[in-house]
Amino acid sequence: MVRGYKQKTIGQKIKLMTGSFLIASSLLCAGQMSTVAYAADGTSFVYEGYIYDDYGNTLESPAAFSYERQIDSSNLEGMSFQSVDDVCTSEDGRIFLTDKLSGRVNVFNEDGELLKSIKTIWNKEGTIQLDANGNQVTLQAPEGCYVHDKTGEIYIADPGGEQVVVLDLEDYSYIRVITRPDNMTGTTQFKPSKVAVDDANRIFLVVQSSYEGIIELASDGTFIGYYGVNNPKVNLVEYFWKSIATDEQKKQMSKTFAPAFNNIAVDGDGFVMAVTYDSAATDMIFRLNAKGSNVIREEGNTKLIGDLGEDQSAFVDIAVTDYGIYAVLDKTKGRVFIYDFDGELLNAFGSLGNLKGQLQTPTGIAWLGDKLIVTDSTLKCAYILTPSEFGQAIINGSREYYFGNWDEALTYFEQAVRLNSNYEVAYTGIGKNYLMKNEYESALYYFKQGNNRTYYSKAYYGYRGQQMKKHFGIIATVFVALIVLLFYSEIRYNRKNRRKA
């Protein structure tokens, strides 16, 4: 009886200890989840950031942005979002969100207060605008928008209505509607889903699944041509068979079409930037010159493809600043990748999930000053992300460097290094500033710390030239001495041979 009682007590103790352990583990995990999901105030989602080193290894980094707040149906004053498909902003801080399913563009101020919900278009006289057939001009299924602050216009790409609606940015009144131009060629249907306008007022339209390129229109809506070169990957086996096939066989073979663009923007220099998530494309991010060729700079440690893992990033949108920094949105894992003008990956953060700040079906991204706005069609909301202390340092450093303010940029990059001593991009940024000031020896040190071979070579050539110029007198003296010694030895040799003769 005593033995049985002891055995039972030990078993109960084991069960009790196991239960306590499980409860403690659950509480600990919950506490960890809460810490990961929210900041100290319990409201702000904190992202985990990272970059890649020169060898493609992932390096932990503080996230450049964190969740600040969101705009959703609660901001619509009695209405609700059916989807959120794109976002654009104006210089005065207004936020434009397109809702394809409800056929609206909703306008908010920086605080998330609704300013206007655009569905039916009104004219300056305060009456509903009619088209040439006497029908009301309305939005059908808008998927994209673009604010052209230079002319004070907003362009709304409406593939459902096969139109681009142009409104006055001040009072949202009717200016004009662009439909399919009479002189437009090609097989692409005029169903513009995304739109951008450059400083010359040329209009660029993206039609989903179009292999002919971006549609380029003049300011009056006349067709100029197809713009942008998006080269497909070459299948060597298919290329070989096509090279030896007969004309009849070639007709039966599948054709290789150029991959389609998915979204566009215009940078501060007037270049059109675009993205694609077509796996057949050789490039994922584009900076197109006047000829439509990709001239984007790739001088960073990695290629401009987002994640380097097995799951290829699929970019759905791009947002670019006036100082060269651009952010691309990846729908595969819900991540944001931020690059500088040279193509250096500054930071990557974000994920898919159900926590506040995570994404499910990311659709659009835009800058609001130094903040970012990211939209999601499934969650039917727009997240407003604010830069962290670390993020603000790298943004400020890149901005000052772009505009040639070397000393100010140096200060911000040094701040970024203090916040993250393993941040190779900041070391490279410091090295660039010393390079631009012709302080090559210091530049060499920081480029080595940043594992940047490209800029290390540039600094080395400058350092070598600087040293040669500095010690030119010594080098020239040694060179002349060698020549004199060579002539002297030659003369002695000839005299010695004459004596022997």
N, C-alpha and C positions, 0 to 999 in steps of 0.2 A: 504494500500500500504506500509506503514511504517512497520507494523507488518510482512507482507510477506517478505519484504526486509531483516529484521532482522533474520527471520527464515532461509532464504536462506544463509545468511552470516555465521550463526552458523553451518549449514550443511557443507558448504564449508570448514570452519575451521576444523571441525571434520575429513573430508576427507583428508585435508592437513596434519593434525597431524598424522593421521593413516598412510598415505603414508610415512611421514618422519620417523615415528617409524619403519616401515618395512624396509626402506632403511638403517637406522642406525643399525637395528638388523642384516641385511644381511652383512653389512660391518664388524660388530663386529664378527659374526660367521666366516666370511671369514678370518678375522685376527686371530681368535682362531685356525681355521683349519691350517692356514699357520704356526702358532707357534707350533702346535702339529706335523705338518709334517716335518718342517725344523728347523734347528738350526739358530743361528743369522746370519751366512754367507749365508743363503738361499740355501745351498746345502746338508746338512746332515740331514737325517731323524732321529728323536729322538724317541726311543721306550719308552713305559711305563712298568716298571718292578713291580714285586710283589713276595711275598713269602707267606707261610702259617704259622700260629702259632700252638701251641700245641693242640688247639681245632679245628683246621681245618678252622679257619677264615682267610680271605685274608688280608694281610698287604701290604700297598703300600711301594714301595722301588724304589730307582733310578735304572734304567736299567743298567745292567752290560756292555752292548755293544750298540754301535750306528753305523749307516750306514756310511761307509767311501767312497766307490765307488763300481762299478760293472764291470764285464766282460761280454760282450754280442757280438752280431754279428759285431759291429763296431770295435772290436779288432781282427777280423779274416782276415783282409786284402783281401777283395774281396769275401770271402766265407761267409756263414751264418750258425748259429746254427739251427738245426731242432728240437733239444731237448737237455736238459742237465740233465743226469740221475744219475750221481755220481761224486764225487770229491775226490781226494787224493793229498797229498803234500809230498815233499821230504825235507830232512834236509837243503838243500841249497836254499830252498824257491821256488822251481818250483811248479806249480799248474797244475794238470792233470784233465781235464773235459771230461767225456765220453758222446758221442752223439749217442744214439741208432739208431735213424732214419736215420742219414747220415752214420752210420757205421764208426765213427771216434773217436779217442782220441786226443784232442787238448791240447798242452802243452804251458803254459805261464810262464813268470817270475813274480816276486812280483809286478812289475809295470803294469802288464796286457799286456805286449808285447808278441805277438805270437812267440814261438820258434820252434814249430814243429806241423804238423798235420799228425797224423798216420792213415793210411788206408791200403795201401799195405806194406807188411813187406819186408825189405831189409836185406841182410846179411853183414858180415864184409867186404866182397870183393867188395861191392858196387853194387851187382846185386840183382834182385828180388828173394826172397827165394821160392823154390818149395817144395811141400810136396812129400810124397812117391809115389803118383800117377802122379806127374809131373804138378800138378796144382799150381797156385800162392797162397801163404799164404796171406790171407787178413782178415780184420775184417769184420764181417757180421752185427752184431747188439750188440755191447758191452754195458753192463749195469753196470759193476763194475770195479774198479781198485784198486790196492794196491801197494805201494812202499815199498820194502824191502831194507832199506838203508844198512843193515848189509852185504848183498851179492851184493848190487849194481844192483838190478833187479827190474823191474816193471812187475806185473802180471795183465793181462787184462781178465776179465771174459766175455766170448762171447757166450751167450746162442743161438744166431742165428746160429753160426757155430759149436755149441756143442763142445767148446774148451776153453782152457785157454792158452793164448799166453804170453810167457815170453820173455821180451826184456831186452837188456843191458841199464841200467839207464844212462850211459854216452852218447852213440850215438844212442840209440833206435834201435839198430840192433838185428837181430834174435838170440835167444839162444835156445829155444825149444818150442814145442807145446804139450800141455797135452790134450789128448782125453780120452774117456771112457776107464778105465783100463780093461784089460782082466779078472782080478780076482774080479771085482766089482760084488757084490750080491745085492739083493733087487729089487724092482720094480721102484725105482726112475730113471727118465730119466736123462742123463748126459747133463743138460742144465744149467750150473752154471751162476748165475746172480750176485753174490757177492763173493769176495775172500779175504782171509787174510792169512798171513804166520807168524809163531812164530819164536822164536830164535833158535829152534831146526830144522828149515826149514821144519816143517810139514805144509802142505797146507790144509786150511779149506775152503770149498765151500758151498754156500747156493744155493739151488734150490727152487725157489718159489713154494709154495703149496706142498712141500714134507713133509710127516708126519713121515718119517723115521729118520729125524735129519740132522745134518750138515755132509757133506761128508768129511772124513779125509783121506788125501793122504800122502804118504811118499815124501821125497824130489825128488825122481826119478819118481814120478807120480803113483806108485803102490797103490792100494786100501788098507787102513788099517781097516776102518769100519765106522759106523755111530756114530756121536759124539753129546753129549748134551742131557739132559733130559728136556723136556718141557711137564710138566704134565697138562692134561686137567682138567677143573673144573668137579666136581662130581655132577651129577643130581640124587638126592636121590630117586625121584619117578621112574626114569628109572632103577636105580640100584635095586630097590625093585622088579620091574616086571621081570627083568632079573634073579634075584635070585630064583624066583619061576616058571619061564618059563621052558618048556620042551626043549629038544635039537632041535626039529623041529621049535618051536616058536622062539628060539634064532637065527636060521638061517635067519628068515624073519625080525628080528629086525635090525635097523640101527646100524652100528658099530661106536664106538667112537675112533677117531684117535687123535694122538698127534698133537697139534697145530704146525704150521710151523714157522720157524725163518725167519726174513725178512732181517737182515743185521748183520754184524759182524765186530769186530776190535780186536786188541791185545794190552793189556796194558803194562806198563813198566816192570811188573813182569812176563810177558809171559803168563798171563791168557787170554783166549778168552772171549771177551764180546760180547753179542748179544742182539737183541731186537726183539719183535714181536708185531703185532697189532691185533692178533687173539683174539677176545673177549672170546673165550673158554679157554684161557690160564690162569693159576693161577698166573703166574709172567709175567711182561712186560719187565723187564731188567734183564740180566743174566751176572754173572761172573763165568765161568765154570772152574772147576779144572781138573786134569788129568783124573778123572773118568767120567767127563761130568756132575757133579752135580753142582747146583747153590750155590755158596758160597758168594754171594754179601752181603755186610754189609748194614744193615738197622737200623741205630741207630739215625736217624733223627726224627723230629717231625711228619713226614708224611711217608706213604708208597711210594714206587718207582713206582707210576702210573701216574705221571704228574698231570693234573688238578684233583681236588677233586669234581668238579661239576657233573651234570647229563651227560654231553657229555664226554664220556671216551676218553682219549688221545690215539692216534694211532701212535706209534713210527715207523718211516721209516728208521732211521739211527742213529748211535751212533759214537761219536768221543771221544777218550780218550787220556789224556796226560801221560807223564812219572811220574807225581807226584800225580796221583790218581783222579784228576778232570776229569769228563766226561760230555759231552753235548749230549742230545738226542733231535731229531727233531720230532715234532708232526705235522702230516698232517691234523688233524681235525681242528685245529684253527691256524695253521701256527706259532706255538710257539716253542721256544727253552728253555729247562729245563737244568739247570746246577747243578750238584751234586758233592760233594766232596767224598773222599775215604770212609767215614763213612756212606754215603747215606744221608747226610744233604743237603736239597735243598738250594743252594746258591742264586739262582735268576731264575726268569722266565720272558720272554719277547717275543714280536712279535705278529703278527696278520695276518689275511687274508685281502686282499684288493688290491686296485689299486695304492696306494701311493708309492712313492719311498721307498724301503726297506721292503715293505709288500710282502707277498707271495700269490700264488694261488694254485700251486701244488708242494709243497716242496718235494725234492727227496734225497738230500744228504747233509752231513755236515762234515767238517774236520777242524782241527787246523792248523794254519799257524803261528808258534810261539805262542804268546799270542792272536793272532787274530783268528777269526772264518770265515769260508767260507761256505755259504749256497747256495744250487742250487735249481732251480725251472724249471721244464720241460715245463710248459705252458708259462711262461715269457721268457724262453730260455736264462737264464742268471745265473750268479753266483754273489751273494752279498759278498763283503768283509766287515766284521764288526770289528771295533776296540774297545778295552775295554775303558770304561769311567774311570774317576778318581776313582770312587767308585768300578767299576769292577776290575781295576788293583790292588786295595788294597786287595780285597778278594782273587784274584788269587795269589798274592804274599804271602799273609798270609797263604793260604792253602799249597802253595809250600814249604815255609820255615818250616811249621809245619810237613809236610810229611817227610822232610829230617832231622828233629830233631833239627832245628835251632830255639829254643824256643824264645829267646829274640827278634830276628828279626821278627818272626811271631807275637809276641805280639805287636810290633810297628805297623804293618800293620792292625791288627784287631782293634786296638785303633783308627787308622785313619778311618776305615770303620764306627766305632761307631760315630765319629765326623761328618761324612757325613750323617749318618742316625741313629739317636738315638734310633729308634724303631727296629733296625736290630738285632733280637734275635740270628741269626747265629753267628754274630761277638762276642756277649757276650759269647756264647758257645765256640767259638774259643779261646777267652781270658782265659776262665775257663780251657780249655784243656791244655793250656800252663802252667798255674799255677799247674795243676794236675800233669803234667809230671815233674815239678820241686819240687814236694812234698810240695807245698805251699797250703795245703788243705783248710785253712780258706778262703783265697782269692778265691780259685776255687769254694767253696760253694756259695759265694756271686754272682759270675758271672753266675754260672749255674742256680741260682734262677732267675737272671735277664733274662736269655735266656730260662726259662721254660723247661729246659732239665732234666727230671726226671732220665733218665738212668745214665747220668754222675754225677748228683747230688748224687745219691746213691753211686757211686764209690768214689767220693770225701768224702762223709760222713764216709764210712768205713775206708778210709785212715786217716781222721781226728780223728776218734774215737781211732784207733790204736796208732796214734801219741800222743794223750792226755794220753792214758793209759801208754805208755812208758815214757812220760815226768813226770807223777805223780805216777810212779810205787812205789816209796818209801812210799808216803802217803797212797796209796791204800793198799800196803802190810802191813803197820803199823796198819791201821784200821782193815784189815782182821785178823791179829794176835790178836789184842785187842779184837775183837769180839769172837774169839775162846777161848781166856783166860777167858773172861767174861762168856762164855757159860759153860766152865769147872768149874769156880768158883761157879756159881749159882747151878750147879749140885751137887757139893760137899756140899754146904750149905744145899741144900734140903735133901740130904742123912743124914747129921748130925742131922738135925732137926727131921727127922723121927725116928732115933735111940734114941734120947732123949725121944721122946714120947713113944716109945716101952719100 
